[in-house]
Amino acid sequence: MELDEIKREALGFKAYNVKELSNKVLELKNKGVSFLGCVAFVQTNQKLTLSEARTMTLNLESWTDNDKKEIDIYHRLMMSDFEDQE
């Protein structure tokens, strides 16, 4: 899915609770949407800042412990690249 599609879907989806949001993110994940795409979905759907959306997305039941570890590794790698550039 492209970012515009993800955002359109987010605007059309009404999550009445965290479980519904988690199920929708799991559906997106199973369709091959990346973690960042899922963050964009949550950010648009919940009208959050990027940081808030990342935290909320990571805390959803959609991710296994291994998923979370891998996401954390890539996040730390990205942050170290930024620190190296300063």
Chimera marker file (.cmm) of the C-alpha trace (Angstrom):
<marker_set name="trace">
<marker id="1" x="0.000" y="0.000" z="0.000" r="1" g="1" b="0" radius="0.5"/>
<marker id="2" x="1.133" y="3.495" z="-0.738" r="1" g="1" b="0" radius="0.5"/>
<marker id="3" x="1.135" y="6.201" z="1.928" r="1" g="1" b="0" radius="0.5"/>
<marker id="4" x="-1.860" y="7.999" z="0.390" r="1" g="1" b="0" radius="0.5"/>
<marker id="5" x="-3.876" y="4.754" z="0.489" r="1" g="1" b="0" radius="0.5"/>
<marker id="6" x="-2.894" y="4.149" z="4.109" r="1" g="1" b="0" radius="0.5"/>
<marker id="7" x="-3.954" y="7.667" z="5.093" r="1" g="1" b="0" radius="0.5"/>
<marker id="8" x="-7.272" y="7.387" z="3.203" r="1" g="1" b="0" radius="0.5"/>
<marker id="9" x="-7.982" y="4.095" z="4.942" r="1" g="1" b="0" radius="0.5"/>
<marker id="10" x="-7.073" y="5.661" z="8.305" r="1" g="1" b="0" radius="0.5"/>
<marker id="11" x="-9.482" y="8.532" z="7.739" r="1" g="1" b="0" radius="0.5"/>
<marker id="12" x="-12.288" y="6.121" z="6.872" r="1" g="1" b="0" radius="0.5"/>
<marker id="13" x="-11.743" y="3.758" z="9.807" r="1" g="1" b="0" radius="0.5"/>
<marker id="14" x="-13.410" y="4.399" z="13.158" r="1" g="1" b="0" radius="0.5"/>
<marker id="15" x="-11.602" y="2.700" z="16.028" r="1" g="1" b="0" radius="0.5"/>
<marker id="16" x="-13.890" y="2.707" z="19.035" r="1" g="1" b="0" radius="0.5"/>
<marker id="17" x="-11.279" y="1.143" z="21.289" r="1" g="1" b="0" radius="0.5"/>
<marker id="18" x="-7.652" y="0.042" z="21.347" r="1" g="1" b="0" radius="0.5"/>
<marker id="19" x="-8.564" y="-3.562" z="20.492" r="1" g="1" b="0" radius="0.5"/>
<marker id="20" x="-10.243" y="-2.486" z="17.233" r="1" g="1" b="0" radius="0.5"/>
<marker id="21" x="-7.256" y="-0.323" z="16.364" r="1" g="1" b="0" radius="0.5"/>
<marker id="22" x="-4.886" y="-3.168" z="17.160" r="1" g="1" b="0" radius="0.5"/>
<marker id="23" x="-6.874" y="-5.565" z="14.969" r="1" g="1" b="0" radius="0.5"/>
<marker id="24" x="-6.815" y="-3.089" z="12.085" r="1" g="1" b="0" radius="0.5"/>
<marker id="25" x="-3.057" y="-2.585" z="12.404" r="1" g="1" b="0" radius="0.5"/>
<marker id="26" x="-2.598" y="-6.372" z="12.482" r="1" g="1" b="0" radius="0.5"/>
<marker id="27" x="-4.671" y="-6.596" z="9.289" r="1" g="1" b="0" radius="0.5"/>
<marker id="28" x="-2.446" y="-3.973" z="7.644" r="1" g="1" b="0" radius="0.5"/>
<marker id="29" x="0.689" y="-5.754" z="8.868" r="1" g="1" b="0" radius="0.5"/>
<marker id="30" x="-0.591" y="-9.036" z="7.422" r="1" g="1" b="0" radius="0.5"/>
<marker id="31" x="-1.144" y="-7.251" z="4.086" r="1" g="1" b="0" radius="0.5"/>
<marker id="32" x="2.547" y="-6.338" z="4.084" r="1" g="1" b="0" radius="0.5"/>
<marker id="33" x="2.320" y="-2.778" z="5.389" r="1" g="1" b="0" radius="0.5"/>
<marker id="34" x="5.571" y="-1.863" z="7.143" r="1" g="1" b="0" radius="0.5"/>
<marker id="35" x="5.848" y="-0.667" z="10.724" r="1" g="1" b="0" radius="0.5"/>
<marker id="36" x="6.258" y="2.897" z="9.456" r="1" g="1" b="0" radius="0.5"/>
<marker id="37" x="3.120" y="2.525" z="7.353" r="1" g="1" b="0" radius="0.5"/>
<marker id="38" x="1.256" y="1.323" z="10.424" r="1" g="1" b="0" radius="0.5"/>
<marker id="39" x="2.565" y="4.317" z="12.381" r="1" g="1" b="0" radius="0.5"/>
<marker id="40" x="1.253" y="6.609" z="9.621" r="1" g="1" b="0" radius="0.5"/>
<marker id="41" x="-2.122" y="4.859" z="9.844" r="1" g="1" b="0" radius="0.5"/>
<marker id="42" x="-2.310" y="5.317" z="13.631" r="1" g="1" b="0" radius="0.5"/>
<marker id="43" x="-1.063" y="8.899" z="13.419" r="1" g="1" b="0" radius="0.5"/>
<marker id="44" x="-3.740" y="9.838" z="10.894" r="1" g="1" b="0" radius="0.5"/>
<marker id="45" x="-6.520" y="7.808" z="12.489" r="1" g="1" b="0" radius="0.5"/>
<marker id="46" x="-5.894" y="8.998" z="16.037" r="1" g="1" b="0" radius="0.5"/>
<marker id="47" x="-4.688" y="12.520" z="15.128" r="1" g="1" b="0" radius="0.5"/>
<marker id="48" x="-1.431" y="12.112" z="17.064" r="1" g="1" b="0" radius="0.5"/>
<marker id="49" x="2.063" y="13.484" z="16.728" r="1" g="1" b="0" radius="0.5"/>
<marker id="50" x="4.566" y="11.195" z="15.042" r="1" g="1" b="0" radius="0.5"/>
<marker id="51" x="6.216" y="10.380" z="18.369" r="1" g="1" b="0" radius="0.5"/>
<marker id="52" x="2.883" y="9.593" z="20.038" r="1" g="1" b="0" radius="0.5"/>
<marker id="53" x="1.805" y="7.464" z="17.067" r="1" g="1" b="0" radius="0.5"/>
<marker id="54" x="5.065" y="5.478" z="17.107" r="1" g="1" b="0" radius="0.5"/>
<marker id="55" x="4.668" y="4.758" z="20.811" r="1" g="1" b="0" radius="0.5"/>
<marker id="56" x="1.007" y="3.833" z="20.501" r="1" g="1" b="0" radius="0.5"/>
<marker id="57" x="1.606" y="1.641" z="17.444" r="1" g="1" b="0" radius="0.5"/>
<marker id="58" x="4.447" y="-0.210" z="19.138" r="1" g="1" b="0" radius="0.5"/>
<marker id="59" x="2.266" y="-0.837" z="22.200" r="1" g="1" b="0" radius="0.5"/>
<marker id="60" x="-0.558" y="-2.428" z="20.200" r="1" g="1" b="0" radius="0.5"/>
<marker id="61" x="-1.041" y="-6.189" z="20.390" r="1" g="1" b="0" radius="0.5"/>
<marker id="62" x="-0.238" y="-6.399" z="16.671" r="1" g="1" b="0" radius="0.5"/>
<marker id="63" x="3.476" y="-6.999" z="17.256" r="1" g="1" b="0" radius="0.5"/>
<marker id="64" x="5.281" y="-10.058" z="18.556" r="1" g="1" b="0" radius="0.5"/>
<marker id="65" x="8.216" y="-9.710" z="20.929" r="1" g="1" b="0" radius="0.5"/>
<marker id="66" x="10.534" y="-10.475" z="17.995" r="1" g="1" b="0" radius="0.5"/>
<marker id="67" x="8.863" y="-7.742" z="15.911" r="1" g="1" b="0" radius="0.5"/>
<marker id="68" x="9.398" y="-5.268" z="18.740" r="1" g="1" b="0" radius="0.5"/>
<marker id="69" x="13.055" y="-6.236" z="19.126" r="1" g="1" b="0" radius="0.5"/>
<marker id="70" x="13.663" y="-5.819" z="15.398" r="1" g="1" b="0" radius="0.5"/>
<marker id="71" x="11.890" y="-2.451" z="15.338" r="1" g="1" b="0" radius="0.5"/>
<marker id="72" x="13.977" y="-1.318" z="18.312" r="1" g="1" b="0" radius="0.5"/>
<marker id="73" x="17.223" y="-2.422" z="16.621" r="1" g="1" b="0" radius="0.5"/>
<marker id="74" x="16.407" y="-0.445" z="13.471" r="1" g="1" b="0" radius="0.5"/>
<marker id="75" x="15.332" y="2.567" z="15.508" r="1" g="1" b="0" radius="0.5"/>
<marker id="76" x="18.591" y="2.582" z="17.473" r="1" g="1" b="0" radius="0.5"/>
<marker id="77" x="20.572" y="2.168" z="14.247" r="1" g="1" b="0" radius="0.5"/>
<marker id="78" x="18.761" y="5.098" z="12.661" r="1" g="1" b="0" radius="0.5"/>
<marker id="79" x="19.284" y="7.267" z="15.740" r="1" g="1" b="0" radius="0.5"/>
<marker id="80" x="22.994" y="6.423" z="15.844" r="1" g="1" b="0" radius="0.5"/>
<marker id="81" x="23.287" y="7.502" z="12.199" r="1" g="1" b="0" radius="0.5"/>
<marker id="82" x="21.789" y="10.880" z="13.131" r="1" g="1" b="0" radius="0.5"/>
<marker id="83" x="24.152" y="11.222" z="16.088" r="1" g="1" b="0" radius="0.5"/>
<marker id="84" x="27.142" y="10.383" z="13.886" r="1" g="1" b="0" radius="0.5"/>
<marker id="85" x="26.210" y="13.173" z="11.474" r="1" g="1" b="0" radius="0.5"/>
<marker id="86" x="26.163" y="15.853" z="14.170" r="1" g="1" b="0" radius="0.5"/>
<link id1="1" id2="2" r="1" g="1" b="0" radius="0.2"/>
<link id1="2" id2="3" r="1" g="1" b="0" radius="0.2"/>
<link id1="3" id2="4" r="1" g="1" b="0" radius="0.2"/>
<link id1="4" id2="5" r="1" g="1" b="0" radius="0.2"/>
<link id1="5" id2="6" r="1" g="1" b="0" radius="0.2"/>
<link id1="6" id2="7" r="1" g="1" b="0" radius="0.2"/>
<link id1="7" id2="8" r="1" g="1" b="0" radius="0.2"/>
<link id1="8" id2="9" r="1" g="1" b="0" radius="0.2"/>
<link id1="9" id2="10" r="1" g="1" b="0" radius="0.2"/>
<link id1="10" id2="11" r="1" g="1" b="0" radius="0.2"/>
<link id1="11" id2="12" r="1" g="1" b="0" radius="0.2"/>
<link id1="12" id2="13" r="1" g="1" b="0" radius="0.2"/>
<link id1="13" id2="14" r="1" g="1" b="0" radius="0.2"/>
<link id1="14" id2="15" r="1" g="1" b="0" radius="0.2"/>
<link id1="15" id2="16" r="1" g="1" b="0" radius="0.2"/>
<link id1="16" id2="17" r="1" g="1" b="0" radius="0.2"/>
<link id1="17" id2="18" r="1" g="1" b="0" radius="0.2"/>
<link id1="18" id2="19" r="1" g="1" b="0" radius="0.2"/>
<link id1="19" id2="20" r="1" g="1" b="0" radius="0.2"/>
<link id1="20" id2="21" r="1" g="1" b="0" radius="0.2"/>
<link id1="21" id2="22" r="1" g="1" b="0" radius="0.2"/>
<link id1="22" id2="23" r="1" g="1" b="0" radius="0.2"/>
<link id1="23" id2="24" r="1" g="1" b="0" radius="0.2"/>
<link id1="24" id2="25" r="1" g="1" b="0" radius="0.2"/>
<link id1="25" id2="26" r="1" g="1" b="0" radius="0.2"/>
<link id1="26" id2="27" r="1" g="1" b="0" radius="0.2"/>
<link id1="27" id2="28" r="1" g="1" b="0" radius="0.2"/>
<link id1="28" id2="29" r="1" g="1" b="0" radius="0.2"/>
<link id1="29" id2="30" r="1" g="1" b="0" radius="0.2"/>
<link id1="30" id2="31" r="1" g="1" b="0" radius="0.2"/>
<link id1="31" id2="32" r="1" g="1" b="0" radius="0.2"/>
<link id1="32" id2="33" r="1" g="1" b="0" radius="0.2"/>
<link id1="33" id2="34" r="1" g="1" b="0" radius="0.2"/>
<link id1="34" id2="35" r="1" g="1" b="0" radius="0.2"/>
<link id1="35" id2="36" r="1" g="1" b="0" radius="0.2"/>
<link id1="36" id2="37" r="1" g="1" b="0" radius="0.2"/>
<link id1="37" id2="38" r="1" g="1" b="0" radius="0.2"/>
<link id1="38" id2="39" r="1" g="1" b="0" radius="0.2"/>
<link id1="39" id2="40" r="1" g="1" b="0" radius="0.2"/>
<link id1="40" id2="41" r="1" g="1" b="0" radius="0.2"/>
<link id1="41" id2="42" r="1" g="1" b="0" radius="0.2"/>
<link id1="42" id2="43" r="1" g="1" b="0" radius="0.2"/>
<link id1="43" id2="44" r="1" g="1" b="0" radius="0.2"/>
<link id1="44" id2="45" r="1" g="1" b="0" radius="0.2"/>
<link id1="45" id2="46" r="1" g="1" b="0" radius="0.2"/>
<link id1="46" id2="47" r="1" g="1" b="0" radius="0.2"/>
<link id1="47" id2="48" r="1" g="1" b="0" radius="0.2"/>
<link id1="48" id2="49" r="1" g="1" b="0" radius="0.2"/>
<link id1="49" id2="50" r="1" g="1" b="0" radius="0.2"/>
<link id1="50" id2="51" r="1" g="1" b="0" radius="0.2"/>
<link id1="51" id2="52" r="1" g="1" b="0" radius="0.2"/>
<link id1="52" id2="53" r="1" g="1" b="0" radius="0.2"/>
<link id1="53" id2="54" r="1" g="1" b="0" radius="0.2"/>
<link id1="54" id2="55" r="1" g="1" b="0" radius="0.2"/>
<link id1="55" id2="56" r="1" g="1" b="0" radius="0.2"/>
<link id1="56" id2="57" r="1" g="1" b="0" radius="0.2"/>
<link id1="57" id2="58" r="1" g="1" b="0" radius="0.2"/>
<link id1="58" id2="59" r="1" g="1" b="0" radius="0.2"/>
<link id1="59" id2="60" r="1" g="1" b="0" radius="0.2"/>
<link id1="60" id2="61" r="1" g="1" b="0" radius="0.2"/>
<link id1="61" id2="62" r="1" g="1" b="0" radius="0.2"/>
<link id1="62" id2="63" r="1" g="1" b="0" radius="0.2"/>
<link id1="63" id2="64" r="1" g="1" b="0" radius="0.2"/>
<link id1="64" id2="65" r="1" g="1" b="0" radius="0.2"/>
<link id1="65" id2="66" r="1" g="1" b="0" radius="0.2"/>
<link id1="66" id2="67" r="1" g="1" b="0" radius="0.2"/>
<link id1="67" id2="68" r="1" g="1" b="0" radius="0.2"/>
<link id1="68" id2="69" r="1" g="1" b="0" radius="0.2"/>
<link id1="69" id2="70" r="1" g="1" b="0" radius="0.2"/>
<link id1="70" id2="71" r="1" g="1" b="0" radius="0.2"/>
<link id1="71" id2="72" r="1" g="1" b="0" radius="0.2"/>
<link id1="72" id2="73" r="1" g="1" b="0" radius="0.2"/>
<link id1="73" id2="74" r="1" g="1" b="0" radius="0.2"/>
<link id1="74" id2="75" r="1" g="1" b="0" radius="0.2"/>
<link id1="75" id2="76" r="1" g="1" b="0" radius="0.2"/>
<link id1="76" id2="77" r="1" g="1" b="0" radius="0.2"/>
<link id1="77" id2="78" r="1" g="1" b="0" radius="0.2"/>
<link id1="78" id2="79" r="1" g="1" b="0" radius="0.2"/>
<link id1="79" id2="80" r="1" g="1" b="0" radius="0.2"/>
<link id1="80" id2="81" r="1" g="1" b="0" radius="0.2"/>
<link id1="81" id2="82" r="1" g="1" b="0" radius="0.2"/>
<link id1="82" id2="83" r="1" g="1" b="0" radius="0.2"/>
<link id1="83" id2="84" r="1" g="1" b="0" radius="0.2"/>
<link id1="84" id2="85" r="1" g="1" b="0" radius="0.2"/>
<link id1="85" id2="86" r="1" g="1" b="0" radius="0.2"/>
</marker_set>
